[in-house]
Amino acid sequence: MDQRMTAGYAPTAPAARMENHGPTMAKVAMASGQDVLARSGSMVAYEGFVQYESNPSALGRAVAGRLSGESVPLMRCHGDGLLYLADYGAHVLCLPLNGENISVNATNVLAFDAHLEWGVQRVKGMAKFAGQGLFNIGITGTGWVAITSRGTPVVVDCSRTQGETYVDPDALVAWSTGLEVRGKRSFKASSLIGRGSGEAYQLGFSGQGFVIVQPSEDSVERLSGKQN
């Protein structure tokens, strides 16, 4: 094989704890004592010595996830080397947290540093519009998080917009939890906005922070807990 034909796809030396290798794969620089929690089945390759095991400490939160519909099947990864993660060709974003909080839809969680605090959270402002409300996975601390998007996402800096930023909950991937969030019901043009039975719900965001939105409304997947 002429290796010059494949040179552009070869891995590069890691420049960060988590980074992209192409738009649909995360590369994690593994080191002893720096474990990663990753979505079960997301490993596609690794270099060096990397091991995997189920995460017993997450079982209690998995139960809470089943009750809320936001379960995250996780495996603990540890060792030394390079770990490559992917989720059925979805786009991947690697985000550094610096003592910050982020709220992520469970179906979009790919991996995060094991020392970060996390748990199931109810999204305020939606219960009165959508019955039981909306649940997400809250992740807090200093470290790295890798999330997925069904297609190329848009990241909106709410501090640079006038007024509120409105998002269809079915297309919402994640947001920084310092934002103010409120639910909104649309009565006009309901057949043109959102998905479902006709009434449309949006989440309005304002303040200092960002919102990540994917070009896909996967409400059926989120209700069933399945992914493409």
N, C-alpha and C positions, 0 to 999 in steps of 0.2 A: 504494500500500500504506500502511495505517495503521501507522507505525513504533512507535506505542505498544503494539501487539500483540506486537512482537518485542523490546521494550526489555530484557526480563529475560534475553535470550540474547546480548546484545551483549558483546564483550570489555571487560574492565576494565583499568585501568592496572596493570602488573605490580608486585607487592609483594615478589617473590623471584625468584631465578634460575630456579627451576622451581616451578610450582604447578599446581593443578588448575583447569581450566575445566569445571565439572560433574564428575561422578564418573568419566567414561570418557574424558577427554581431558587431556593435559598441555600446559601453555603454558610455553614456554621464552623467556626474555629474552635474545636473541642480541646479542653485541657483538664487535667486531673483536678477534682474539687469544684469544677464549674459545670455542673450538670444542666441539662436542658430537658424541659417537658415538651414533647412533640406529639402531634396528632398520631394516633395509632395507624400504622400502615403508610405513613408519609415518607419513610426513608426510601430513597431510590439508589443511593450509593454512599460509600464512605471510603476514606483512606486512613490507614493507621490501625489503631486498636480502639474500637468503639463497641460498646455493649448496650443492650436494650432490656428493659424489664417493665412490667406493669407498675403503676404507682399506687401502692396501698393507701397512702395518706390522702389520696383524692377520692376514695370511695364514698366518704360522707358527702362530699360536694357533688359526686355523681348522682347520689340519691336525690339531692336537692335539684339537680339538673333535670332528672326524670320528671319530678313534680312540676317543674316550670316549663318543660319542653326544651331547655337549653343545656343539654348534656354535652360534655367534651370528652371523648374517649382518648386518654393520654397514655403515653409510654415515657419512662425516664431513660434518657440517653446519657452515658458517661464514658469517659476514656480520653484518649489523646489522638488527634488526627483531624481530618476534615469530614464533615457530615453534610450530605446533600438531601434536601427535603423538597417535596412537591405534592400537589393535590390535584390530580387529574387535569393538568395543564392550565390551572387557574393562574392568573397573575399574582405575583408575590411582592409585598412591601415589607421591608425590614426597618423597624422604627426604634430609635434609642429613647429610652425614658430616663429622665434626670430628676428623680424624686416626684414624678408626675403620675397622674391617674388616667387610664384610658378605658373606655367601655367598648367591647367588641362583641358583635354577634357571634354566637357559638359556632355556627357553621363556617365562619371566616377565621377561626383561630388555627394557625399552623404550628407555631412553636413559641416558647418564651423561656427566659432564664428561670431555673428552678427555684432560685432564692426570692423571686418576686412574689408578693402577696396576690392572691386571686380568689374569686368566688362569684357565685350567681347573684345578680342584682336585679331588682325590679326597676324599670324605667318609669320615673315619675311623670305624671301628666297624661298617660295613655289609658289608665284603667277605666276612667269614666267614658271613654270613647270606644274602647275595643274589648270590653268584657273583662277578662282576667288580666289584661295589660300586656306589657312587653318586657321580656327578661333578656339580659345580656350578661356577659362575663366581664367583671371588673378586674383590671390588673393594675397594680400599684408598686412603685419603688423606683430603683435605679438599675437599669439593665436593658436587655433587648427583647423585642417582640416581633414576630413575623406573622403577618396576616395575609389572607388571600382575597382576591377580587375576581368575580366572574367577568372578565374583560378589563380593559384599561380603565382605572378609576379616575375620578376627579377628586382632588383634595381642596376643600374650600376653607380659606382663612377667614373665619367669621369676624375677626377684629377689623378687617378691611372692607367689609360690606356694610351698607346702610340698612338699618332695620334687621329683620330676621332672615335666616336662610331656612327654607322649607324643604323637607326630604320625605319621599315615600318610605315608610318603614321597611318595606320589602326590598328596597334597594340600598338601605343603610348598612354600611360595613362597620364603622367605628367612629368615635368622637372623643375628644378630650373632655373629661368630666367636670372641668371648671366652667363649662358653658351652662347657660340657663336654657332649660328645655321645657317646652309646653306643647300639648297636643292641639290639633286643629281639625275640625270636620268641615269638608267642603260640601255645600248644598247645590252649588251651580256646576253645571258641566260634569256631574259626577260620573257619567258614563265614559268620560274622556280622560279622567285622572285616576291613577291607581288601578288596582285589580280587585276582583271579587264580585260581590253582589250588587254593587252600584254606589254605595256610600264610600267616600274616599277619606282616608285619614292621613294626616301629615304630622311630622314633628318639626317644630320651629326652634331654631338654635340662635342664640345671641350671646355676645360677650367675647372674652379673650380665649381663643382656641380654634381647633380645626375639626372639620367633618369630612369623612371619607365615604364616597358614594360610588357604587358599582353600576355598570350599565346593564343590570339584570334584576328583575323582580322575581325572586325565587321563593315566593310565599308557600307554594306547595312543598318544596324541599324543607323549608324551615318548620312547617307544621309536622312533617313526618320524620324529621331528623335525618333525612337522606340527602345525598349530594350527587352531583353529576359525575 
